[in-house]
Amino acid sequence: PDIGMTLWNLGNAYEKAKNVVKATELFQECLSVLEKSLLTTHPLVIAVLKGLSTILFDQELYAESFQLNRRLHNILKALRPLSEDMATVCHSMGMCCLEIGQLDAAEEAFTESVRIESAL
């Protein structure tokens, strides 16, 4: 995990320097390292998935961001199906779908987000 977090911190430095391409590469490498050394349900893995999905969305890489959010959705469904994190992931999935023109999938994700928020 130490190498993974060092990669994450280096990625943050590149992101602050406005080099999002290099930051993304480092975040992806960080995720790979953490997934080899920790369970996919580990909080660090979840945090990196969230961060990486956000930076991909910000780069307009919506399909890639959606895939990471789908992974997060599956992880959180097993861990915390009715949580603020799950509602946020559903909302993020909806935003990705909206951007790539998958309106039915966007509606489904937004509806799930609202359902979860209402239950909290």
BANUVEX-663678 format. One line per field, with one value per residue (C-alpha): residue number from 0; residue in three letters; chain; x, y, z. Coordinates in Angstrom, 2 decimals. Example, Ala and Ser with C-alpha at 12.3 -4.5 7.8 and 13.67 -1.06 7.14 Angstrom:
REM residues 2
seq	(0 1)
type	(ALA SER)
mol	(A A)
xx	(12.30 13.67)
yy	(-4.50 -1.06)
zz	(7.80 7.14)
//
This chain:
REM residues 120
seq	(0 1 2 3 4 5 6 7 8 9 10 11 12 13 14 15 16 17 18 19 20 21 22 23 24 25 26 27 28 29 30 31 32 33 34 35 36 37 38 39 40 41 42 43 44 45 46 47 48 49 50 51 52 53 54 55 56 57 58 59 60 61 62 63 64 65 66 67 68 69 70 71 72 73 74 75 76 77 78 79 80 81 82 83 84 85 86 87 88 89 90 91 92 93 94 95 96 97 98 99 100 101 102 103 104 105 106 107 108 109 110 111 112 113 114 115 116 117 118 119)
type	(PRO ASP ILE GLY MET THR LEU TRP ASN LEU GLY ASN ALA TYR GLU LYS ALA LYS ASN VAL VAL LYS ALA THR GLU LEU PHE GLN GLU CYS LEU SER VAL LEU GLU LYS SER LEU LEU THR THR HIS PRO LEU VAL ILE ALA VAL LEU LYS GLY LEU SER THR ILE LEU PHE ASP GLN GLU LEU TYR ALA GLU SER PHE GLN LEU ASN ARG ARG LEU HIS ASN ILE LEU LYS ALA LEU ARG PRO LEU SER GLU ASP MET ALA THR VAL CYS HIS SER MET GLY MET CYS CYS LEU GLU ILE GLY GLN LEU ASP ALA ALA GLU GLU ALA PHE THR GLU SER VAL ARG ILE GLU SER ALA LEU)
mol	(A A A A A A A A A A A A A A A A A A A A A A A A A A A A A A A A A A A A A A A A A A A A A A A A A A A A A A A A A A A A A A A A A A A A A A A A A A A A A A A A A A A A A A A A A A A A A A A A A A A A A A A A A A A A A A A A A A A A A A A A)
xx	(0.00 2.89 3.98 0.38 -0.15 3.15 1.93 -1.36 0.45 2.67 -0.44 -1.96 1.17 0.88 -2.81 -2.08 0.54 -2.25 -0.69 -3.82 -2.56 0.44 -1.74 -4.20 -1.42 -0.12 -3.61 -4.16 -0.82 -1.72 -5.01 -3.20 -0.70 -3.40 -5.61 -2.71 -1.91 -5.36 -8.88 -11.03 -13.30 -10.50 -11.23 -8.05 -9.06 -12.53 -11.05 -8.71 -11.56 -13.60 -10.74 -9.79 -13.39 -13.62 -10.45 -11.55 -14.94 -13.21 -11.22 -14.50 -13.60 -17.15 -17.22 -14.04 -15.41 -18.66 -16.77 -15.00 -18.26 -19.88 -17.09 -17.67 -21.40 -20.80 -18.40 -20.68 -23.75 -22.14 -20.79 -23.12 -26.07 -27.92 -25.20 -24.26 -21.35 -23.71 -26.03 -23.04 -21.81 -25.28 -25.39 -21.93 -23.03 -26.06 -23.88 -21.64 -24.64 -26.12 -22.90 -22.68 -26.34 -27.61 -30.68 -32.52 -29.45 -29.01 -32.61 -32.17 -29.00 -30.48 -33.62 -31.53 -29.59 -32.80 -34.22 -31.11 -30.98 -34.65 -33.97 -31.09)
yy	(0.00 2.42 2.35 2.78 5.78 7.32 7.00 8.61 11.52 11.98 11.93 14.66 16.75 16.38 17.20 20.40 21.25 20.90 17.80 15.65 13.12 12.22 12.39 9.95 7.52 7.62 7.17 4.15 2.68 3.36 1.49 -1.45 -1.64 -1.36 -3.97 -6.43 -5.82 -5.16 -6.46 -4.64 -3.68 -1.94 1.74 2.85 1.01 2.55 6.04 5.64 4.36 7.44 9.84 8.24 8.20 11.92 12.85 10.77 12.52 15.90 14.91 14.06 10.36 9.50 5.82 5.14 7.06 5.11 1.79 2.76 3.96 0.66 -1.16 1.11 0.43 -3.32 -3.01 -0.69 -2.78 -5.57 -3.32 -0.35 -0.42 2.37 4.94 8.42 6.90 4.67 7.59 9.61 6.77 6.37 10.10 9.94 7.02 9.05 12.00 9.76 8.22 11.65 12.85 9.86 10.05 6.98 8.70 5.60 4.48 8.02 8.09 4.70 5.80 9.14 7.38 4.97 7.89 9.65 6.42 5.93 9.57 9.37 6.27 7.84)
zz	(0.00 0.63 -3.03 -4.13 -1.90 -3.01 -6.61 -5.54 -3.91 -6.96 -9.13 -6.95 -7.46 -11.23 -11.08 -9.15 -11.77 -14.39 -15.97 -15.81 -18.34 -16.16 -13.04 -14.59 -15.48 -11.91 -10.44 -12.70 -11.63 -8.00 -8.45 -10.01 -7.13 -4.46 -6.09 -6.03 -2.37 -0.87 -1.23 -3.79 -0.89 1.02 1.74 -0.07 -3.23 -3.03 -2.54 -5.52 -7.72 -6.76 -7.42 -10.72 -11.94 -11.18 -13.03 -16.03 -16.02 -15.85 -18.96 -20.70 -20.69 -19.74 -20.74 -18.74 -15.76 -16.01 -15.91 -12.68 -11.18 -12.18 -10.29 -7.29 -7.51 -7.38 -4.44 -2.46 -3.24 -1.24 1.53 1.99 -0.41 1.40 1.93 0.87 -1.06 -3.03 -3.80 -5.04 -7.24 -8.76 -9.46 -11.07 -13.22 -14.28 -15.25 -17.36 -19.11 -19.73 -21.33 -23.68 -24.63 -22.78 -21.41 -20.16 -18.20 -16.87 -15.67 -14.00 -12.19 -11.07 -9.86 -7.81 -6.35 -5.31 -3.85 -1.73 -0.63 0.40 2.49 4.43)
//
